Amino acid sequence: MKITINVDCTPEEARAFMGLPDVRPMQDAVMAQMTSRLESAMKAMDPETVLRQWFTGAGWEQMQKFWSMSNMGEKAK
């Protein structure tokens, strides 16, 4: 003898029926924190930010002058 039972319910209803906790708030908090960390890491990889860290003070100004002079030379061609 074979008996088949089909249950039509949402995941939330099944979780409540089985007595499992709702972890969505925790997942949302973790995802928000991961997003924040990823965004800050991407900002740190911004080329201008990296170069500012490498060339602080006068070194940065000299690099900007060099780039502006090299761009002018390319435009004149």
Residue, then its C-alpha position, 0 to 999 in steps of 0.5 A: m500500500k502506498i500513500t502520497i500526501n501533497v502539501d502546498c505551503t510557502p517556505e515561511e509556513a513550512r518553517a513555522f510548522m516545523g518549529l524552525p526559527d526565522v533567520r531572515p533578519m540575521q541574513d539581512a544584517v549580514m548582507a548589509q554588513m558584507t555590502s558595506r565592507l565590499e563598497s569600502a574595499m572598492k573605494a580603497m581600490d580606486p586608482e586615485t585613492v591608491l595613488r594618493q596613498w603612494f604619493t603624499g604631499a608634494g609627490w602627488e602634486q608632481m604626478q598631477k603636473f606630469w600627467s597634465m603635461s603628458n596629456m597636453g603633449e598627446k592632444a597636440k599630435 
